[in-house]
Amino acid sequence: MKEITKKMMIIFTLLIVMAMPIGAGADEQKPAEPEQKHLMKQSGPEQKPAEQKPEEDKVTGEIDLSVLSAYIWRGQELTRNSVVVQPAATFSYKGFSVNVWGNLDTKPYSAANANYGGKYTETDFTVSYSKKFGILQVTPGYIYYALGAPYSGATAPLDSQEVFLTLGLDTILSPTLTAYKEIDHYHQWYFLLGISHTFALHEKVGLKLSASASYLLSADETTYAKYDSNSLTTTDKFNNFHDGTISICLPVAVTKSLTVTPTASYVFPLSDDAKYEMKGRGLQGAVAPSDKNSSFLYGGVTLSFTF
């Protein structure tokens, strides 16, 4: 309990720091978030809706390439001692957006063979529409996670589908609340509350601080179960606070269209249930699941080109 309280104090302290008026906010360069993915499967980072701009009669977009030291998604460790390369492309037109995201694992891990060549493990497709009402921005959307198995019985993780709704406020800390509902194989709800702020360090350099907290509600213990104190599955459904994330980014505007963003993230459980589950699903070597990691520190760099 003391450990959970300490971590909540870290988030609270970050909120205070982010709320302090340390200079005007720089134009936020939005690299693909190096965080989270899907349950019981490997999946792409949370697809953030693009901020709505005045309607234009032309297509705008962004191409990203992230190189990260690990692949952590919704508190799940999906790589082991492996660098991942994650390309993404987003195209937008009058509030509508289409995003394609992928993950290349340079050294995929399996219990049978921990040392084989790189593999493209996942491709995600997101379609969304964003509409602003005063300071409130509403973004419904749909995500298809292509994981290698579109039907039951295949050896790869089953593909997944989600619908989501994001509510965002154009105010201090830019708070967003997103509800994700899995509608295919992994029956659960995932709620994500996020805040962020960018400080101007230079006309071309910013410091972006962000934090998020989540709640996971499983509707099926066979596809998303609760774990016991030994980090072993039970016959109960998971229903508790899940993972928290604190990230620091340093977006550097090389040109008007090109941004380089070094980033570092710390992911940790928000409850004992989450700690047991994150250990149980972890990939780091340990004799007992309860000896695995439940928090993760990783980072990398993202190149972003807008047009």
N, C-alpha and C positions, 0 to 999 in steps of 0.2 A: 504493500500500500504506500510506503514511503517513497518507493521508486516511481510509482505512478504520479504521486503528488509532486515530486521533483520535476518530472517531465511537463506536467501541466503548468508549473511555475515558469518553466523555460518559455512555453508558448505565451503566457501572460506577459512576461518581460519583453518578448519580441513585439507584442502588440503595442506596448507602451513606447518602445523605441521607434516603431514604424509610424506612430501617431505624432511624434515630435516634428515640428516644422523646421527640418534641417535643409532649407533651400527648396526651390521650386522643383516639382517632379519633372524629370526628363521625359521626352517622348519614348514610350515603352516599346522596345524592340521585343517581339514575342517569339522567342525560339520555342520549338516543341518542348513541352514539359518533359523532363527526364524521369518521370516518376512511374506511375502505376500501370496496371494491366488487369487481366481477368483471372477469375478463380478457377482452380482445378485445371488451368490451362495457361498457356503463354499468350499474352495479348498486348496490344499496343497501348501507348500512353494515353491518359485521359484526353479526350478530344475537347479542347476548349473552344467555345464558339468565338469567332472573330468579332471584334467590336464593330458595331454597325456604323458605317460612314454614310454621308449624304449619298442618295441614289445617283449612280452614274450609268450612262448607257455604254459601259464597256466592262469587260471582265478584268478583275484585279486578282492578284494571287501572291503566293509566297512558296518558295522552295527551301527546305531545310535539310541539313545533314548533321546528325549528332554522332559523336564518338564518345562512348561512356565506359566507365570501368566496371559496371554491373547493370543488370536489368532487374529492377525492383518494381513490382506493380501491385498496387493496393496491399502493400505490406508483404507481398510474396517474393521470395528470392527465386528468380527464374534462371540465374546463371551461377556458375561456380568457377572462380579464377579465370574469367573470360571477358575480353573486351567485346562490346557490341557496337554495331554500326546501324544507325536508324535513319533512313531517308524518309522524307515526307513532302507532300505537295498539296497546297490548298488553292482552290479557285473559287472566287466569289462574284456574285452578280445580283445587285438590288436586294440584298438581305439573304439570298440563298448561298450556301457554301457546300462544296464537295471536297473532302479530304481523303487522301490515300497515304497510309503510313506503313512502314515495314521494319522488320528486325532481322539483322544478320548476326548470328552468334558465331564468333570466330573460333570458339572451342566448346561446342555443346557438351554438356555433361550427361552421362547415363551411368547407372550402377554397373552395367555390363561392360561399358567401354568409355572411360573418362578421357580418352585422348584420340579423338578423330577430327577430321577437317571441318572447316567452317560450314555453316548451313544456314540457309535462309528459312527461318522458322515461322514467320507470320506476316500476314498482310491484312490490314484493317481498312475498312471503307466507312466513311461517315458522311451523312447527308443531314443538313440542318437549315433552319430558317430563323433569322433574328429580326426582332421588331422592338423598337424603343417606344416607351410611353412615359414621357417626362424623364425622370432619372432612373426609371425601371426598364431594364432590358430583358425580354423574354425570348428564350431560344429552345424550341423543341427540336428533337433530332432522332436519328436512327444510326446504329453502328453494327456492321457485320465484321466479326472477327474470323478470318480465314486461318485456321490453325493446322490444316492438313487432313482433317477427317470430317467431311460434310455429312456423314451418316454413321450410325452406330455400328460397332464391330470392327472399325479400323484401329490400327495400333497407335496412331498419332492422337493428340488431344482433339476432342470433338469441337467443330466450329460452334460459334456462339453468336447470338443476336441480342441486342439491347435497344430499348427506346429510352430516351432521357428528356428531362426538362430542366433548363437552367434559368434561374432568376438572378439577375445582377443589378447592383445599385451603382450609379455613377456618382459616388461620393467618397469621403475619406476611406482609405484602405480598400476601395473597390471590392466590397464583399460579394461573393457568389454562393448560391446554394443550388446543388444539382442532385436530382433523384434519378438513379439508373434502375431500370427493371429488366432483368434477363428474361427473354421470352422463348428460349429454345431449350437447351439441355440443363443449364445450371440455374436452378430456380431460387433466386434471391433478389433482394433490394439492396442497393448501396447508396448511401446518402453522403455527400461530400460538401463541407463548408470550407471556403477558402478566402483568404485575404492577401493583398499584395500592395506594395508601394515602391516606386522608383525615385531615388534621389539623384539630382544632377551633380556629378563630381567635376564634369567638364562639359563643354558644348558637344563633345562627341562620346563621352563616357558616362554611364550611369551605374548606380548600385541598386539592384532590385532585391528586396527582401520579400519572401512569401511564406505563408504557413497554411496548413490545412488539417482538418480533423474529420474523421469518417465514422459512420455507424453502419453495421452490416446486419441485415435481417434475412436469415435463410428460411425458405419455404419448403425445403426438402432435405432431410438429414442424410439421404443417400448421395446427394451431389454436393452438399456443403454442410458438413457435420461440425458439432462442437467437439473440442479436444479436452481431455482431462489433464491433470497436473503432471502426468508423465508424457504429455504431448502425443497421446494416442487417441484415435477417433472413438467417439461414443455413438450412441443411438439417438442423441438429442440434436436439435437444430441450433446453429449459432445465432445468437441474438444479443448483441452487445456493441459497445464502442469498439472500433477496430484499430486502424493505423493513423498515426499523426506524421506529418512531414514538415520540416523546416528547410528552406532552400535559400541560397545566396547566389545571385547571378551578377555578372559584370558586363553588360552589353556595351560593346565598342563599335560605333558607327564608322566603318572604314570608308564607305562612300554613302551617298544618299540611299542606295539600294542594298548595299552589302553590310551585314552586321556579324561580328564575331562575339560569341558569348560564352566565356568560361563559367562553369556552374558547379556547385557542390550541394548535396542534399543529405539530410539525416532523417531516417525513417525509424519509427519506434512504435510499440504497441500502446494503446490507450486503456487497456484493461488486462486483467489476468487471463481471461478467456482468449484475448487476442495474442497475448504472449505465448500461451501454450500452443495455439494454432500456428502462429508464425514460425515457431521452432519445429513443429511437426511437419510443416510443408517445406522447411529449409533444405538446402542442398549441401551445406558445408559438412565435411567429414566429421562424424562422431559416432561412437558405439551406440549411445542411447539418444533418441530424438530430443529428450529434455536437455541434452548438453549442446544442442545446436544454437545458433544465434537467433535472437528475436529483435535485434535492431541493426541497422545497416547505414554505413557512411560510404558514399560513392560520389563520383563527379566525372567531369569531362568538358567537352567544348561543342558548341553548335554554330554552324555557319548558316546564315539566313539571307536569302535574296528575294526582295520584293519587286513586284512589277504591276 
